[in-house]
Amino acid sequence: MSNQPAKIHVDPAKAYALAEMTPYQDGAVVSRTLLQHETGTLTVFSFDAGQALSEHTVPFHAFVQVLDGEAQIIIGGNPVTVSAGEIVLMPGEISHGSRPSSASRCC
């Protein structure tokens, strides 16, 4: 692991409304990366109804917090329904993806 500094895409010591950072777009997934580092990222997503994020694997653990709507998070082939205000852990090296049940935002 190198000592590369994190790329921070928000101002420090400033409050943000996460759900407002990625507006919905018809037929699209919108993402905004807030923090990027070799040890992980913090990204906010909005999913229009019917959109999904394909299953993939990353080397680090990740949490998903649903900000509004509801999403089905697939972890290791198992679906987990996560509603607004809830979080779920996606362990590193285990495939995961998202199939929102409706238009939703998460980070």
Helices and strands as residue ranges (DSSP letters): E 7-8, G 18-20, E 29-37, E 40-47, E 53-56, E 62-68, E 70-75, E 78-83, E 87-90, E 96-100, E 104-106
